[in-house]
Amino acid sequence: MNEYDPKYWKHGVNVTVGQFCDYIKKNIPSDAVLYICGDNNVSLHFSPQGNILSVDYDTLSDLPEYENCAAGEPVTGVSP
C-alpha cells in the first residue's frame, strides 16, 4: 500500500469543481494517477438539473438513465 503525505490531507464540504481543479492544478503533479476510494477505476457522473458532478469508482451502469448507453473515456471525451 502507498503511504500518503499528511500535508496533502484535505477535507471539504460542497467543494465546487473549480475549487477542486484549482487545488489539484496547484498542488498535485499532473501525471499522478487518480484513485477513487482506493481504486484506479474512475467514473464521472453529471446531473445538469442539480449542477452536481459525481466522481465514483462505480460505473453505476445499472441506473435507468444509462440504459442503452456506454461510458466514454475521459481522455478522449466523456460521452454525453
C-alpha positions in Angstrom: 0.0 0.0 0.0 1.1 3.5 -0.7 1.9 5.9 2.1 0.1 9.2 2.0 1.8 12.6 2.8 -0.2 14.3 5.6 0.5 17.8 4.1 -1.9 16.9 1.2 -4.7 15.6 3.5 -7.7 17.8 2.8 -11.4 17.6 3.5 -14.2 19.8 2.2 -18.0 20.1 2.1 -19.7 21.4 -1.0 -16.4 21.9 -2.9 -17.0 23.2 -6.4 -15.4 21.7 -9.4 -13.5 24.9 -9.9 -12.1 24.8 -6.3 -11.2 21.2 -6.7 -9.4 21.7 -10.1 -7.6 24.8 -8.8 -6.2 22.8 -5.8 -5.2 19.9 -7.9 -3.5 22.0 -10.6 -1.6 24.0 -8.0 -0.6 21.1 -5.7 -0.6 17.7 -7.4 1.6 16.6 -10.3 -0.4 16.3 -13.5 0.9 12.7 -14.1 -0.3 11.4 -10.7 -2.8 8.6 -11.1 -6.3 9.3 -9.8 -7.8 6.8 -7.4 -11.3 6.9 -6.0 -12.0 5.1 -2.8 -8.6 3.3 -3.2 -9.4 2.1 -6.8 -8.0 3.3 -10.1 -11.3 2.8 -11.9 -12.9 6.3 -12.3 -16.4 7.1 -13.4 -17.8 10.6 -13.9 -21.5 11.3 -13.5 -23.0 14.8 -14.0 -26.5 16.0 -13.3 -27.3 19.2 -15.2 -30.5 19.6 -13.2 -28.7 19.6 -9.9 -25.5 21.0 -11.2 -23.7 18.1 -9.5 -20.6 16.2 -10.6 -20.0 12.8 -9.0 -16.6 11.2 -9.3 -17.0 7.5 -8.4 -15.3 4.1 -8.7 -18.7 2.6 -9.6 -19.9 2.9 -13.2 -23.5 3.0 -11.9 -24.3 1.3 -15.2 -27.5 -0.2 -13.7 -29.1 3.2 -13.4 -32.1 3.6 -15.8 -30.7 6.8 -17.4 -27.7 4.8 -18.6 -29.7 2.1 -20.3 -28.6 1.6 -23.9 -25.5 3.8 -23.3 -21.8 3.2 -23.0 -19.4 5.3 -20.9 -16.9 7.4 -22.8 -13.2 7.7 -22.0 -12.3 11.0 -20.1 -9.0 11.2 -22.1 -10.9 11.3 -25.5 -14.1 12.9 -24.3 -16.8 11.9 -21.9 -20.0 10.6 -23.6 -22.9 13.0 -23.1 
